[in-house]
Amino acid sequence: MKGPYDDIIELPHHVSEKHPQMSMDERAAQFSPFAALTGYGAVIHETERLTDRRMELSESVKEELERKLRELYEKNSAGVITFFRPDQKKEGGAYVSAEGKIRKIDDVERVIILEEGTEIPVDLIVDLEFADQNDAG
């Protein structure tokens, strides 16, 4: 059986005298995936990231938190403050905790400032505990 390439099938492989031969890595790079949509992976990752909804507290819970906050400040005790941190990129946020002593309560801005500088909006606080439960009143 004769084929169309029988005349060249047994010839030696051509090696160029002008161009150096490519390494296996360089050859493989020609066939690597092409990122046509630069940044698309980051967008997908951001969309997949989950956030929590902010829960609304009753007035009695808010009053209790304000009372605990004042007590913590007056006793100069360390506390663990759990608050809602809104997400900068999408709706929702996360509940985080900060531990420390309160340096200042700003009633005008409704913000507390911890000794290490963390600022927490009073209206976003959802829980407050004394770091040493023996200090709790």
Secondary structure as UniProt FT lines:
FT   TURN            4..10
FT   HELIX           24..29
FT   TURN            30..31
FT   TURN            38..39
FT   HELIX           40..48
FT   HELIX           59..74
FT   TURN            75..76
FT   STRAND          78..86
FT   STRAND          93..106
FT   TURN            107..110
FT   STRAND          111..114
FT   TURN            115..116
FT   STRAND          119..121
FT   HELIX           122..124
FT   STRAND          125..130
FT   HELIX           133..135
//
